[in-house]
Amino acid sequence: MTKTTKSLREDPVRHIVWRGSRLDVLDQRLLPRRVKYVSCRTAADVAKATKDMVLRGAPLIGCAAAYGMALAARRNRLKDVLAAEPVLRRARPTAVNLMHALDHMLAVARNGDERSLSKRMSAAAVRYYRDDLAYNETMALLGAKLLKKGSRVITHCNAGALATAGIGTAVGMIRAGFLTGKVSHVYPCETRPYLQGSRLTLWELMQAGIPATLITDNMAAHLMKTRKIDAVIVGSDRIAANADVCNKIGTYGLAILAKHHGIPFYVVAPSTTVDLKTPTGERIPIEERSSAEVVSVLGAPIAPKGARAHHFAFDVTPHRLVTAIVTERGVVAPADGRTLKKVLSHR
């Protein structure tokens, strides 16, 4: 095993820990200043942690949901699992990994003796988590090959270890690129209003020793114009059948800027993020969160009392603005529906 491969298999952040009778979740709302875990003992606890942003990131939301279903099965009663499923499904509407995990766990629950339900569900949840861990490594190595030596890259939101079971999707590709000499510097956007870029991605990059400089979201265009930026690398919460990409709000703007400046725009996401039942990005539900997260920052008000604000959590980037989509089954290039389905058919 090479040093690079070993580094990509390491679990750098203990962000969710399965204890069999509970799921301990690192509270990402408190990072980077404080490390605290929230214990989830029921599916409802997992749903609340997901809805309240204790945990976030599409792949991790799916993994947590799988563990939530395992918690619901502890009394070996199928009816408990069936009751827990809609509670978990309502937690977040946009990330399709949640739906994928729940459908998978429902199939496991229904396919076997009820007396072994708890054991089967726990084993299935662990496998689901480990699968995502392996996907991260594969995508990282595939993605790094797309970059030229010494690349300076921009990333948005947090698509790293804190968003997945492993080293991340977009940040995983960046980490593999750094270890192989393909990435020399990273510019994470702060990602308003929840500041995942400044609080989480920058923290991860610094922990890994990767050179990084934080930029505000509205600095990206200036940086592309005045500095040598070689790629934009992001994750995704849902990819439609035609390869339109839904990701954290602000991604669409970055894609437009990258296109204007002739910069490759890469999306890194596992096959569990692809929703072939949704034909185009226009059909993806966009979550709207509380305006309180916009008019205040970390609890401190930044707008006049009574101010109104929009808080769209995601936006959709048309596939024609995407250079390639990196999945664990291969690289989708060109990024269109036909190529996407062809790549996904590979096992």
Protein Blocks (a to p, Z undefined) as FASTA:
>chain_A
ZZklmmmmpcfbafbccehjaccdddfklpckbccddddfbfklmmmmmmnomagcjklm
mmmmmmmmmmmmmnopaklmmmmmmmmmmmpmklmmlmmmmmmmmmmmmnccfklmmmmm
mmmmmmmmmmmmmmmmmmmmmmmmmpcehiacddehjfdfklmmbnojklmmmmmmmmno
pafbdcddekiaklmmmmmmmmmmmmnopacddddfklmmmmmmmmccfbdcdddfbdcf
kopacddehjlmmmmmmmmnopacdddddfklpcfkbmblklpccddddfklmmpgehia
fbdehiacdddfbdcddfklpmbdcdfkbccddddfklmmmmmmpZZ
